[in-house]
Amino acid sequence: MNRVLLACASLMLGGCFNFTRAVFSSGTKPAPQLALSSPSDGAEGVPVGDPLHLYFSQAMNEDSLVVTADPPIALIAFGWQDDGTHVTFAPEGEWAAETTYTIAFDAVGVEGAALVGAKAIAFTTGAPTAVFNDPPAIVGTVPPNGAVSVAAASALSVRFNHAMVPSSIVVTTAPQHTLGVPSASDGDTLFSFSPPESFIESTAYQVLVTGIDTRGLQAAGGFSFSTANLSSPSVLTTVPVNGSQSFPTNQSIAITFSERMNPATATPSSVVLTLVGGGQKSCDLAWTNNATQLLCTPNPALVDASDYTLVLSTALADAGTPALPLAAPLILTFRAGPPDVTAPALSGPAEPSAYAENVPIAEHTAPQRGVHPDANLVFTFSEQLSNLDGKLHVFEDVIGPGGPSGVSGTLTGAPGGNGGYAYTFNPASSFNYGAVVSWTMDPGVTDLAHLPLAPYSVSQKMRIIAQETVSATAATAAGHIRFLGGAYSANTTATILGVGDDNSAGAYRAFIEFYVPWGAPTKIVSAQLTLFRTSVTGTPYTWNGPLRLQSVSFGSVPDEGTETPPTNDYSTPFDAGGETTQVSDGGAGLNVFDVTATVQWCLSVARSHPQWRLKHDWNANCGSGGPCIEPKHSGSAGYTRWASGLGIPSLRPKLDVTFQNLGQAP
């Protein structure tokens, strides 16, 4: 009895790998030798992402294998297949481009005989895979970057140079504008938005775009455009209304316009106040509410029981490019009455504007919780104010150090319900998920009669929807089933998850399951499944077709006894009506798949955790054009290996679920 111990100084340094165990030699079989390798000895132009396969003439003592690479490169071992005759390695990252590698190896057969014959192969890699390594980037937008005079009703689209994960695409604008849910096309490289409302005319927009491509690489970029000024401004409301008989003598006259105006166009010649029968009167002019409201304060005050006329000419113009004049002159007549002696008041706490997509998360009751990040804040007062601009302050306190920070935005006003007046604060950008939003108001806010707000100091807090991303925990029951010649074998400890046909007239199907720690109420926003593809074996009729993720119910272990329907059914989903998601089969290395719909479906049926089967689309990928009633393609075998991560936790299948909840009360 001989004990053979092969040692290596380092497992992951210098490209050396060593597996040790006691080996017993019986001398009953011929010595093993290398039967085949991929890449083959002397191969040229080998893709830099290809794995390394070594096939031996007989089963090897798996722990005795030592592999070294020259020049050194870290190799990730994915263990043995095919009853110990086939071992797979993958370079960490990629092989160096246009480089000749010599791979030396030695091992002992299961019967104790040492490897004979060739103990090294050499191959030369090809050009670098720029397509894999270059980061995703925006290569086109609609409107184009820097475009001017864009129609307000335009759609918006973003094109990337790589396929992206649809659920990861986030597009925000400043000023803030609701874009809706994008539609993906052209292999998930083009994302198009049809905003439910038109953009604001004559406005410069900055657009920020972020996302993750199917290789897991981050994209971030942006563009800008300006909308056209196509509509002339008009008068929306006046205080007093035309023909009023009792306008308080101590009030300012307020004119609200349909859009932001150019303050410089308001002059004594374009805004004229006259006393009927008494000539022109002085009027102090001021703009409020983001230059959408003009205040004319008579100086001196109006005379009780006297008639007045206010005329606005078309010399008043908006702030657009080009500037457009007032659509029609305004002629307002009214009679002055007794002075206003009632101070204004805030009729209730600020309410965030409602968003249908927020249901059922929203809980708009004091203290406010579950407020949508794109919500505006609406403040309703008992009457119109003269100087809220600059005195309303909104803050956002995100989780972490630093304290609250000021939020910029625009303020507009319009008549509210029950005779009140509503002011809407529109933040320049979306609030952060989970943040606490607060607001305060300075002293000195007055109504049109210059009476102070009572009380003058008010404040309030509300919390934005909390959004979290959790990495689900994979269960140990995940593995694969192999069907061969009428026999089934389940393996929950393999280093690979096989999907497709193998070279022995058999078939692999992989199974994975996760436990997701969600809470109620919960709204699933997105879910991403990350798999590491190690290799493709055989003629790949199966792997180059779509990969399907099917909801299953296999109990504690995926084997023939617990599957429904039985394992020999390769076409029917396990659960009638169950969610089936088709995901793209990516290249070697990490692949990120969008499985949002599947996770949402799992939650809808109150599952404690999702259990899934990975399979290829037999109907689309038969050699004859299908459908395939048998899993084996006659004369053609090919299956994909995905890492199970056993022994290499970083390569374990990973499920990241992003969800929303109300968050704590502010």
Secondary structure, 3 states (H helix, E strand, C coil): CCCCCCCCCCCCCCCCEECCCCCCCCCCCCCCEEEEEECCCCCCCECCCCCEEEEECCCECHHHCEEEEECCCCEEEEEEECCCCEEEEEECCCCCCCCEEEEEEECEECCCCECECCCEEEEEECCCCHHHHCCCCEEEEECCCCEEEECCCCCEEEEECCCECHHHCEEEEECCCCCCCCEEECCCCEEEECCCCCCCCCCEEEEEEEEEECCCCEEEEEEEEEECCCCCCCEEEEECCCCCCCEECCCCEEEEECCCECHHHCCCCCEEEEECCCEEECEEEEEECCCCEEEEEECCCCCCCCEEEEEECCCCEECCCCCCECCCCEEEEEEEECCCCCCCCECCCCEECCCHHHCCCCECCCCEEEECCCCCEEEEECCCECCCCCCEEEEEECCCCCCCEEECEEEEEEECHHHCEEEEEEECCCCCCCCEEEEEECCCCEECCCCECCCCCCEEEEEECEEEEEECEECCCCEEEEEECCEEEEECCCCEEEEEECCCCEEEEEEEEEECCCCCCCEEEEEEEEEEEEEEEECCCCCCCCEEEEECCCCCCCCCCCCCCCCCCCCCCCCCCCCEEEECCCCCEEEEEECHHHHHHHHHCCCCCCEEEEEECHHHCCCCCCCCCCCCECCECEEEEEECCCCCHHHCCEEEEEEEECCCCC
